[in-house]
Amino acid sequence: MQTVVRLWAVQDVAEYLGVPIKTLYEWRRHGRGPRARRVGKHLRYDPEHVRAWFESLDDRE
């Protein structure tokens, strides 16, 4: 049986990272931030990609 992974909406990622939703859209516009995909008109994030992106950040930046 396959495990279903729930994708995160922009609101979920903003809450997880503790940043405003507007910040996620700005990051995306500038090619930064965690990878997202469009599902129709909605952005969706794989939680594992968000966590990996966060872990890859250098806290000196």
N, C-alpha and C positions, 0 to 999 in steps of 0.2 A: 504494500500500500504506500502510495506517495504522500509525503508530507506537504501540506499546502502552506506556503509562506505568504503572509499578508504583507502586501506592499504598503509603504507609508505615503501619505499625502503630504503636501507642503506643510500643513499645520503640525503634523506629527514630527517631522524633521525639525521644524522651528522649536517645538517644545523640547525635544530631546537635546538639541544643542544649546537651548536657552538664548536664542537670537530671534529678532523680529522676522516675520514672514518676508517683509520687504528686503531684508538682508539676503535671504536665499535667492530671491529674484535678481538682485544686483550681482551677486556672485555668479549666477548662471549667465547673465548678460555679458560678464567679463571673462567667462571661461574658467571660473574658480568654483570652489565648493564641491560637495559630493555629486556624483553622477546621477542624473535623473533621466527618465524616459517619458515620452508623451504617450498617453493612452487616450486617444481621441483628443479632447481639448484639455485634459488634465495631466499634470505632472505626477509621476509616481517614482518612489525611491525604494530600492532594495535595502532593507535594514542592515544587512551584512556589509553592503558597499558603504553605507553611511558610517558605520562603526570603523571599517577599515580606513576610510578617508580621515576620520577623526584621529585614529591611532597614528596615522602617517604624518600628522602635523608636527612641526618643530615648534616647541613652546618658546623659542627665542624670537619668533617672527612677530 
